[in-house]
Amino acid sequence: MTSIAETPFGSLDAEGRLLNAVLKGPTDKPGRFGYRGEIALKFAQQFADEKRPPELTTEQVIAVADAGKPTIPFLAAYLLSFEHLQALAEVLQGKLTPEGKYFAFCNNIDLLSKYRVEIVDVPFYVLPLDESTVYNELLELLNLDKTDLKKLSVGGKTDAVAEAALKFDAKFDPITFAQGVERMGPIRNRYEHRPV
C-alpha cells in the first residue's frame, strides 16, 4: 500500500496545502499515489488560532506520483488566472521535472489559444477553460472515451488519464511567462449566463 509520505505529495500535505480531496491515496497501479482536489498556493495571514481559507488555490487538480520517486510526473489543474502559473510553479518547485507532463487550464486566456510555457526548465501546456472541467477537457485532449472509463474506480480513472497524458507530445506555441501575462484577458465570470 503506497503511502503519501513516500511521494512528493507528503511535504505538500504536511504544509496543509492539499484541500478538498476526492482522491488522496493509492491508485489501482501498484506503487502509485493519486491526488485529486485543490492545492493551496498562498495562505492567508493567520491571527491567533483562527484558521482562514487560503488566499490562492488551484482547483480540479489531477496528479500522480510513484513511491520512492522525488518528482510528480503528471499534473493537471485549473487556474483562475494565467499569472497564477508562477505561484503553482513556485509551490511545486523541486517536485516537477523537465520530462513531466503538466497541464494548466486557465480561465483568462483566449479560447482558441494553446501555449507551452517553461518556468525554471519545467514545461507547462497551457489551455483555456470556460464552461467545462479539467477532467472532461483532458479526456478530449487525450482522446479518451468517457464510457470506457465509467466502470473504473476514481484511482483507475486517474491512472488512465495519467498514462495517456505521459504519452502526450502535441506541439503548442512556445511563449514566455511574461508574454502570457501580456496576452491574458480579464477573468471571466463562469456563472454570468447561468439561470438562477
C-alpha positions in Angstrom: 0.0 0.0 0.0 1.6 3.2 -1.2 1.7 5.9 1.5 1.7 9.7 0.9 4.9 10.0 2.8 6.7 8.0 0.1 5.8 10.6 -2.5 6.3 14.3 -3.2 2.8 14.9 -2.0 3.9 14.2 1.5 5.5 17.6 2.1 2.6 19.4 0.5 0.3 17.5 2.8 2.4 18.4 5.9 2.2 22.0 4.9 -1.6 21.8 4.8 -1.7 22.5 1.0 -3.8 19.5 -0.1 -7.5 20.5 0.3 -11.0 19.1 -0.5 -9.6 15.8 -1.9 -11.7 13.5 -3.9 -8.7 11.1 -4.1 -5.8 11.2 -1.8 -4.4 7.6 -1.8 -3.1 4.7 -3.8 -4.4 4.3 -7.3 -5.1 0.9 -9.0 -1.5 0.8 -10.3 0.9 -0.7 -7.7 3.3 1.8 -6.2 1.4 4.8 -7.5 -0.3 7.5 -5.4 -3.0 9.7 -6.8 -4.3 13.1 -5.8 -7.5 14.9 -6.9 -8.5 18.1 -5.2 -7.2 21.6 -4.6 -3.7 22.8 -3.8 -3.2 25.9 -1.7 -0.8 28.3 -3.4 -0.8 31.2 -1.0 -2.0 31.1 2.6 -3.9 33.9 4.3 -2.3 35.6 7.3 -3.5 33.9 10.4 -4.2 35.6 13.7 -4.0 33.7 16.9 -5.5 30.2 16.4 -8.2 31.1 13.8 -8.0 29.1 10.6 -8.5 31.1 7.4 -9.0 29.7 3.9 -6.1 30.2 1.5 -5.8 33.4 -0.4 -5.0 31.5 -3.6 -5.6 27.9 -4.7 -5.5 25.8 -7.8 -8.6 23.7 -8.2 -9.6 20.5 -10.0 -6.1 19.1 -9.6 -5.4 15.6 -11.0 -1.9 14.3 -10.3 0.0 11.1 -9.7 3.4 10.2 -8.2 5.3 7.0 -7.7 6.5 5.7 -4.4 10.2 6.5 -3.8 10.4 9.0 -6.7 11.2 12.7 -5.9 9.0 14.2 -8.6 5.4 14.3 -9.8 5.4 13.0 -13.5 1.8 14.2 -14.3 -0.3 17.1 -13.0 -3.3 19.0 -14.4 -5.0 21.9 -12.7 -7.4 24.8 -13.1 -6.1 28.3 -12.6 -8.4 31.3 -12.4 -5.7 33.5 -14.0 -2.8 32.6 -16.2 -0.5 34.6 -13.9 -1.1 32.1 -11.1 1.0 29.7 -13.0 4.0 31.3 -11.4 2.7 30.6 -7.9 1.9 27.0 -8.9 5.5 26.5 -10.2 6.9 28.0 -7.0 4.9 25.8 -4.7 5.8 22.7 -6.7 9.5 23.7 -7.2 11.7 20.7 -7.0 8.7 18.4 -7.3 8.3 18.8 -11.1 10.7 17.6 -13.8 11.5 18.8 -17.3 10.4 15.3 -18.5 7.0 15.6 -16.8 3.6 16.4 -18.4 1.9 19.4 -16.8 -1.4 20.9 -17.9 -2.7 24.3 -16.7 -6.2 25.2 -17.7 -6.7 28.9 -17.4 -9.9 31.0 -17.2 -8.5 34.1 -18.8 -6.6 33.0 -21.9 -8.1 33.2 -25.4 -10.4 30.3 -26.0 -8.6 29.4 -29.3 -5.1 29.6 -27.7 -2.8 26.8 -26.6 0.6 27.6 -25.3 3.7 25.9 -24.0 5.4 27.9 -21.2 8.6 26.9 -19.4 9.2 28.1 -15.9 12.6 27.1 -14.5 13.0 24.4 -17.2 9.7 22.9 -16.4 7.2 22.8 -19.4 3.5 23.6 -18.9 0.9 23.0 -21.5 -1.5 26.0 -21.1 -5.1 25.7 -22.3 -8.3 27.7 -22.0 -11.1 26.5 -19.8 -14.5 28.2 -19.8 -17.6 26.1 -19.1 -16.1 22.7 -18.8 -13.9 20.8 -16.2 -10.3 19.9 -16.2 -11.2 16.2 -16.3 -13.5 16.5 -19.3 -11.1 18.7 -21.2 -8.3 16.2 -20.5 -10.4 13.3 -21.8 -11.0 15.2 -25.0 -7.4 16.4 -25.4 -6.0 12.8 -24.8 -8.7 11.1 -26.9 -10.0 9.0 -24.0 -13.6 7.7 -24.1 -15.6 8.5 -21.1 -17.7 5.4 -21.5 -14.6 3.2 -21.3 -13.6 4.9 -18.0 -17.0 4.7 -16.4 -16.6 1.3 -14.8 -13.2 2.2 -13.3 -12.6 3.5 -9.7 -11.5 7.1 -9.1 -8.0 5.8 -8.8 -8.4 3.7 -12.0 -9.7 6.8 -13.9 -6.8 8.8 -12.6 -4.3 6.1 -13.8 -5.9 6.0 -17.3 -5.7 9.8 -17.6 -2.1 9.9 -16.3 -0.9 7.1 -18.6 -2.4 8.9 -21.7 -1.0 12.3 -20.5 2.5 10.9 -20.1 2.5 10.0 -23.8 1.1 13.4 -24.9 3.5 15.2 -27.2 1.5 17.8 -29.2 3.3 20.9 -30.2 1.8 24.1 -28.7 3.1 27.6 -29.5 6.0 28.3 -27.1 5.8 31.6 -25.3 7.4 33.1 -22.2 5.6 33.6 -19.0 5.8 37.3 -19.5 4.3 37.1 -23.0 1.4 35.0 -21.5 0.8 37.7 -18.8 0.7 40.3 -21.6 -1.8 38.3 -23.7 -4.1 37.2 -20.9 -7.6 38.8 -20.7 -9.8 39.6 -17.8 -11.1 36.8 -15.6 -14.5 35.6 -17.0 -17.4 35.1 -14.6 -18.2 31.4 -15.2 -21.7 31.9 -13.8 -22.9 35.1 -15.5 -25.0 33.4 -18.2 -26.4 30.6 -16.0 -30.0 30.6 -15.0 -30.6 31.2 -11.3 
